[in-house]
């Protein structure tokens, strides 16, 4: 697997905004734990495999423009399970 590309465009005392781009099937974020509550805004939509710390894998279908929220402490690895390029914007809420 190769790593998805992470481009941080804002990182201040209030928020961190990262655009994640998965060029190929299997590209992943690497395992991580979210430090802050966050909102994900899918740019392209896509299908992802989300692996939890216990190794359980669940499918996640994102729809372009349909945001969803996550909570601090969430631990996972997110991998592109589709064949097409996929991207989303992650907005972490620091306060």
KAWOVEN-V755395 format. One record per pair of residues at least 6 apart in sequence whose C-alpha atoms are under 6 Angstrom apart, sorted by the first residue. I is the first residue (numbers start at 0). GAP is how many residues later the second one is. Records with the same first field share a line. If there is no record, write none. Layout:
I: GAP ; GAP
This chain:
0: 25 ; 26
1: 25
2: 24 ; 25 ; 26
3: 17 ; 18 ; 23 ; 24 ; 25
4: 15 ; 16
5: 13 ; 14
6: 11 ; 12
7: 9 ; 10
8: 8
9: 6 ; 7
13: 80 ; 81
14: 77 ; 78 ; 79
15: 75 ; 76
16: 73 ; 74
17: 71 ; 72
18: 69 ; 70
19: 67 ; 68
20: 65 ; 66
21: 63 ; 64
22: 62
23: 61
24: 55 ; 56 ; 57 ; 58
25: 53 ; 54
26: 52 ; 53
27: 50 ; 51
28: 48 ; 49
29: 47
30: 45 ; 46
31: 43 ; 44
32: 40 ; 41 ; 42
33: 38 ; 39 ; 40
34: 37
35: 36 ; 56 ; 57 ; 58
36: 33 ; 34 ; 35 ; 55 ; 56
37: 31 ; 32 ; 53 ; 54 ; 55
38: 29 ; 30 ; 51 ; 52
39: 27 ; 28 ; 49 ; 50
40: 26 ; 47 ; 48
41: 22 ; 23 ; 46
42: 21 ; 44 ; 45
43: 20 ; 42 ; 43
44: 17 ; 18 ; 19
45: 15 ; 16 ; 40
46: 13 ; 14 ; 34 ; 35
47: 11 ; 12 ; 31 ; 32 ; 33
48: 9 ; 10 ; 29 ; 30 ; 32
49: 7 ; 8 ; 27 ; 28
50: 6 ; 25 ; 26
51: 24
